[in-house]
Amino acid sequence: MTSIAVRPATRDEESAVSAVIRLAFASDPMARWSLRDAQTYLAVMPDLIRAFGAAAYDSDSAYVSDDFGGAALWLPPGVEPDIEALDHLVTTNADPAILADVEAVFTSMVRYHPEVPHWYLPLIGTDPARQGQGIGSALMTHALTRCDREGVAAYLESSNPQNIPLYQRHGFEILGTIQHGSSPVLTPMLRPPQPAAS
């Protein structure tokens, strides 16, 4: 198998990174439950991606595979998504019939976030045309090498059950499940600090 190069993306590449993640989440259970209408999803998702992960560019932890087949936005310890922007986007665009459940999911997400210093992965995705080529694994390995070098935990919420085995192969452990009303299941996962490879 050919090695997949991963590197930090720059702010100038934010649009390309957003496009890959938007494609990757087009059939994601949680994303499409909260933004069911296709036109709304396509219009709103770039702003959601920015609110969740744009701070990654400030710490060189917005990662892309060398040909933009996949991307991941990691937030360093102490850095949070733009909660105010997320709240506005959700309350403005989610179906009013599920709004209470969406807000309950976000509240539960906050409760599961570790209190210890940790890297947070709000978004990772592979272009659907490139899935199954090891890009997601390469993105994870690249970021987790940094976590291990710094001796810091890593945390994520899996919005798609199909991705849980990938995360488990990289050392993540399931903390529980988040589910409210008609929502799909969201799975918070933590990877304790690992000894850095020598």
N, C-alpha and C positions, 0 to 999 in steps of 0.2 A: 504494500500500500504506500502511495506517495505521501511524504510528509506534508502537513498543512501548516503553512506559516501564519502566525498571528502577530498583530502589531497594534499599538495604540492608534486610534483614529483621532484626527484633529477636528476642531470646531468647523473648519471649512468643509469637512466631510459629513457633517451632521445630517444633512438631507439624505445622503446615500445610506447612512446607517439607519435612519428612520424608515426609509423605504423597505429595507430588508426586514426589519422587525415588524413593520405593518403587514407585509406579506406573510411572515411566519405566524402571526397571530390571527390571520383572517378566518381560521377555523378553530381557534382556541375556545374551549368551552366557556371559560369565565368572561373573556373579552366579548364574545358574541352573545352571551346571555345579557350582559349589561348594555351592549350596543347592538341590539338585534337587527336593526335596519341597516342594510349594506351601505347605503349612501351616507348615513350618519356615521357608521364605523369608519369609512374611508376619510370622511371630513374631519372627524374628531381625534382619531388615533394619533396623528402626528403631535397634537398638543398634549395628549396623555403621555406619550413617550417622553416628550420634553419635560413634563412635570415630574414624571417618575425618575428619569435618569440623566437629565442634562448636566447635572453637577459632576458626572463622571469625567467629562472633558477637562475639568479643572485639576484632576488628579491623575491624568494619563491612564485612566482605567475604563475608557470606552474602547473596547477591543473589536477588531474586525479580522476576518480571515483575509489573506492577501488578495483575493479576487472578489471580495464583498459577497461571498456565498453565505456568510453568517456574521452575526454581531452580538455583542453583550455589553451591557452598561452596568458597571459595578460602582457602588458608592462606598467610600472609605469610612472607617470608624468615625463616629460623630457627625456624619453628614446624612441628612434625611432628604427624602423626596419633597417637592413643593406641595405640602399638604393643602394649603389654601387654594392653589390652582386646581389640584385634583378634586377637591370638594366642589368647586364651582363647575368644573367640567362634568362631573357625575350628576350633580343636581340639575344641571341645565339640559343634559342630553339623555339620561336614562329614562326608560318608560316609567311614568309616574306609578304604575301598578306594582313595580318591583323596587321602587326607590328606597323604601324602608329596609328591604332585605339587602340591597346594595350597601347602604350605610352601615348596617349591622355587620356585614362582611369586613368593611374597612375598620370598624371598631375592633373586631376580633383580631385582625391582622396586627394592629398596634399592640394588643395584649401579648401576642406571641413573640414579638421582637425581643431578642436577648438583651439582658442588662449589661452583659460583659462586652468589651470592645469587639466589634466584628465588621467584616466586609459584608455588604448587603447587595444581593443580585436581584434587582427588580425586573430586569428584562434580558432575555437571551433568546435568540431565534436564528433559524436557518431558512434560507430561501427554499420554499417547498420543492422547487425543481432540483435542489441540491441535497435534499435529505438523504440520510443513509450513507453518506460519504465520510463520516467521521469529523465533520466540521464542528458540531456541538461539543464533542469530546475534546477537540483541540482547543476550543475557546475556554472550556472549563479548566483543562490542564494548565494553560497559560496563566490564567488568573489565580488559580489555587497555588501555583508555585510562588507567587508573590505573597499570598496569605501565609504560607508555610515559612517563607523567609522572614516575615515579620512576626511569626508566632501568634497569629490572630485567627479567631474563628471565622467561619463563613456562614451566611444565612440566606435562605430564599423561601419563597412560597411557590410551590408547583401548581400552576393553574390547569395543567393537563396531566391526568394519571399516566398517560403513555410515556411521559418524561421521567417519572419517578425512578425507574431502574437505572437510567443514565446517571442521575444524581447519586443514587446509592453506590454505584460503581466508583464514584469519586469521593466516597466517604461521608456523604450526608446521611443523617438519621432523621426519621420521621418523628416530629414532636407531638402531632395530633392532627385533627382535621377541623376545618372551618366550613360550616354549611348553615345557611339561614333561608327559610322559606323555600322558594323555587330555585335557589342558587345551585350551581354545580359545586362540587367539593374542591376546596382549596387546601393544599397540604403544606404546612410550614415544616421546614427541614433545616437542621443545623449540622454543620461539620466542625467538630472540635479542632483546636489547633493541632497540627501534625508536625512531627519532626521534619525539618527541611532535609531534602535529599542532599547527600554530600557529593 
